Amino acid sequence: MFFKKRLSSKNSNIILGLDPGTNVMGFGLIETIEKKTKLVQYGVLTFKRDLSHYEKLQKIYESVDQLILDYAPDEVAIEAPFFGKNVQSMLKLGRAQGVAIAAIIKNGLPVYEYAPKKIKSAVTGNGNATKERVAQMIETFTNVKINVKQLDATDALGAAYCHFFQKNNMSAGGKSYSGWESYVKNNKGRVK
């Protein structure tokens, strides 16, 4: 199921999802063929706490660059920093996202940014869903049991799926669903 380097296919599109953070960065890749998806890889990258903030930014840049080299995605979906009360934390998250975007742009890839509520809404049907609920839906989409310690990875996969759904306007087509659970139940062949 997991592979490195792109297996070329005319109709294939690989989306890299990123959930950047200064201590932990989640990543997830899905391959899309027409309106079906397949999990490629997911995980978290951790950065040593004793590194300076600037050393962590360098590691984030290098890590995103390496993910792009290893998996040759066609486009990248990234989770936007959330707005909290701690200005210093927001600034650090914004910088982490900025260096990730710089690595993406350096590689000539299009980048799409989604707010956390938009991702949660796209994946679960509820913009206020918990990280655990997002993980449950990602497990449903991929048929893979995800380690609870990898919620940053499921957030990244959520960004990738959000982009896929946005791009393909999955809710269009005349049918109405009460949420993504209903969509998945009624479209088993489209989401794996």
Number of C-alpha atoms within 10 A of each C-alpha: 6 9 11 12 12 16 9 8 8 6 8 16 20 23 26 31 32 32 28 31 24 22 17 19 25 22 28 27 28 23 21 20 15 11 12 16 21 19 21 20 18 21 20 20 18 15 17 12 11 8 12 10 15 13 13 21 23 14 21 27 20 15 16 24 19 13 18 20 14 13 19 19 21 16 19 23 27 29 24 22 22 13 13 9 8 8 10 10 16 15 13 17 19 18 19 27 25 17 19 27 25 16 19 20 14 10 14 11 16 13 17 16 19 18 16 22 17 20 31 24 19 24 29 22 20 17 15 14 16 12 15 13 16 24 25 18 19 23 15 17 21 17 13 12 11 17 11 13 10 19 19 25 29 32 30 29 34 34 35 31 26 23 24 23 16 13 9 12 10 13 15 8 7 5 8 10 13 8 15 18 16 12 18 17 12 11 12 12 11 16 17 17
